[in-house]
Structure formats: C-alpha cells, structure tokens
Amino acid sequence: GGCRGAGLDLREEEGRELALQLILHSADLSNLGKRWETHAQWSHAVIAEFFAQGDLEAHLGLSVSDFAKRNIKQGRTNQKNFIVIKVLPLYRLLLESLPDLHPIVGPALQQMADNVQHWER
C-alpha cells in the first residue's frame, strides 16, 4: 500500500508533509493531464496571460521575459517543454512516492504524453 515509497514514510510527519506538497503541486498543474480539448483551452489562457505580461514589460521599458514574448510558436513550444521538463518528472515522482495513486496519476501521465505529441504537430 502507500505507506512507503521513494523514501516517504507516511507514518512520519515529514513524509506526510512532503506527500501533501507533491499532491498539491500536482493538482495545481492537473490541466496538463486533461483531455486535449480541455488542456488546450487552459494552455491558451496561460499563453495569453504570459503574452499580456510581456506586453506590460515592454510598455514599462523592461526586458521582455523569453516565455512572455508575443510569438504563438514560442508559446506552443514553451507549453510542450514545460510538460516535458517540469511536469512529467513531478508526476513520475508523485507516482513513485505514492504508488496507490496510480489509478489517477497513471492516466494523467499518459494524457500528458499525448498532449506533448499534439503540441509537436
């Protein structure tokens, strides 16, 4: 069962706290593991928010952050890279740490891989 995994001992407060942090961060990024239609809607909203940030940075005479430059191709690449570099490893760690979550995390991991393929088209 899910009492031990990847060094997390849920009988200890530190293990429970780390498990909750993993779950919370993963839940915060869960749109990346949703069906493509839902994921794409969320992603386009995030890309629009980043572009707005870049517009404001430019308006204020600041250097525009790379992820906030108004370039839809770059926005698509950033979404794909964010999933591959940050989110997939987080979800793999979650699954390794709390294997009882496989019925939820396993399908999300597969959907993220599918979503990455969509971004690559």
Phi, psi and omega in degrees: 000191190269024181285327181229150177172131178050036178084358178272122176249107184287356174280344180259146181301319180298318178296319178295319180296316178296320178298316179296321177297317177300314181296316182296312180296320179295318179296321180299331182256015188295338179299336180288344179252014178272164175311150186310315184301314179290314180302315182297320178299312179298316183296318179294325176295319179294316179299317178299320178296317178296318179298319178298321177298316179297320177299317180294317178302316179296317180299324181276000180078017179269162173290131183281128178302142182306317184288349185252006178287136186286084180211106187299325178298317178295322178299317179296316179297318179298318179298312180300312182295323179299317178297310186293316188274324186251311193277316177303314177299323178297314180293325176295319177296319177301314181294320178294322183283326184227073186300338178295345180275005183307320180300336179261312187285322181303307178298325178296318177299317179296318180294322176299317178299318177296319180295323176301318178298322177298317181296331183282350181284000000 
